[in-house]
Amino acid sequence: VSTQSTGILALSFTRPDSYWHYLVSASRDRLMHVFDIRRDYELVQTISDHSAIVTSVKFVEKPNDSQLTLLSCSADKSVRFRTGFNTGSLQLQFQTYQHVQEMSTFNDLEF
């Protein structure tokens, strides 16, 4: 993943048996990059809504559901929940639907 020059801290793939085929990476530069695996890891979105290092990212998929959720946590002491939407160009784009701010830093997400 050559788009992140400051070091990758977290990676998450969608399930191999799912409808979705994506990889997300997170790094010290507070950016997350979403790649389409089916298109030779083409970059489909850069997300920059955290204000500090992104420490973990996870895709969450419900069985038999066509919705994809992306979660991230950061040294800015927040967890963000995003829903994936197909755009007109058949590209997936994520929009934040919930933002939780806490008193301490989250270092990992486990489901």
Wavefront OBJ file of the C-alpha trace (Angstrom):
o trace
v 0.000 0.000 0.000
v 2.097 2.828 -1.298
v -0.258 5.728 -0.569
v 0.765 5.990 3.087
v 4.238 7.334 3.675
v 4.192 7.521 7.479
v 3.779 3.841 8.293
v 0.723 1.628 8.331
v -0.642 0.863 11.797
v -3.714 -1.192 10.873
v -5.230 -3.179 8.006
v -8.614 -4.783 7.581
v -10.007 -6.914 4.761
v -13.632 -7.726 4.132
v -14.471 -11.403 4.565
v -13.346 -13.536 1.599
v -16.836 -15.047 1.227
v -18.689 -11.721 1.322
v -20.310 -9.582 -1.335
v -17.709 -6.881 -0.618
v -14.038 -7.032 -1.661
v -12.166 -4.209 0.051
v -9.038 -3.458 2.053
v -8.674 -0.480 4.391
v -5.365 0.781 5.782
v -4.738 3.289 8.567
v -1.590 5.148 9.474
v 0.196 7.708 11.608
v -0.764 10.501 9.209
v -4.398 10.119 10.466
v -5.554 8.948 7.046
v -7.437 5.811 6.058
v -7.342 4.498 2.507
v -9.967 2.146 1.092
v -8.919 -0.099 -1.813
v -11.001 -2.219 -4.188
v -9.436 -5.685 -4.277
v -11.316 -6.647 -7.467
v -9.735 -3.728 -9.303
v -6.125 -4.594 -8.478
v -6.241 -2.642 -5.188
v -7.388 0.587 -6.798
v -7.739 3.443 -4.301
v -11.444 4.287 -3.993
v -11.490 6.669 -1.022
v -9.232 8.500 1.389
v -10.864 9.286 4.738
v -9.420 12.024 6.934
v -11.938 12.674 9.695
v -9.723 11.785 12.685
v -7.474 14.469 14.156
v -4.704 12.108 15.371
v -3.068 8.761 14.590
v -5.586 6.094 13.540
v -4.818 3.073 15.725
v -7.288 0.489 14.398
v -9.759 -0.111 11.575
v -12.289 -2.889 11.064
v -14.894 -3.824 8.501
v -18.122 -5.155 9.991
v -20.489 -7.184 7.841
v -23.755 -8.722 8.875
v -24.459 -12.162 7.375
v -26.857 -11.960 4.437
v -26.760 -8.163 4.506
v -25.705 -5.874 1.700
v -24.482 -3.159 4.082
v -20.824 -2.667 4.951
v -19.752 -0.755 8.063
v -16.265 0.645 8.680
v -15.149 1.371 12.239
v -12.020 3.229 13.282
v -10.454 4.386 16.510
v -7.786 6.980 17.009
v -5.426 8.640 19.442
v -7.891 11.547 19.309
v -9.942 9.414 21.769
v -12.761 8.764 19.327
v -14.435 5.876 17.567
v -16.144 6.541 14.245
v -18.773 4.380 12.580
v -19.260 4.702 8.812
v -21.682 3.132 6.369
v -20.599 2.264 2.850
v -22.706 3.511 -0.053
v -22.356 2.702 -3.730
v -21.982 5.823 -5.828
v -23.178 6.216 -9.391
v -19.825 4.982 -10.687
v -20.222 1.702 -8.730
v -17.547 2.872 -6.315
v -18.018 2.505 -2.588
v -17.904 5.646 -0.434
v -18.136 5.785 3.349
v -20.030 8.390 5.364
v -19.846 8.790 9.137
v -23.100 8.028 10.916
v -21.878 7.947 14.508
v -18.960 9.506 16.348
v -18.176 8.571 19.955
v -15.725 10.657 21.982
v -14.249 9.205 25.192
v -11.869 10.230 27.964
v -9.131 7.740 27.024
v -7.536 6.513 23.810
v -8.773 3.374 22.067
v -5.946 1.243 20.750
v -7.841 -1.602 19.101
v -11.272 -2.776 17.996
v -12.393 -6.380 18.366
v -15.678 -7.948 17.302
l 1 2 3 4 5 6 7 8 9 10 11 12 13 14 15 16 17 18 19 20 21 22 23 24 25 26 27 28 29 30 31 32 33 34 35 36 37 38 39 40 41 42 43 44 45 46 47 48 49 50 51 52 53 54 55 56 57 58 59 60 61 62 63 64 65 66 67 68 69 70 71 72 73 74 75 76 77 78 79 80 81 82 83 84 85 86 87 88 89 90 91 92 93 94 95 96 97 98 99 100 101 102 103 104 105 106 107 108 109 110 111
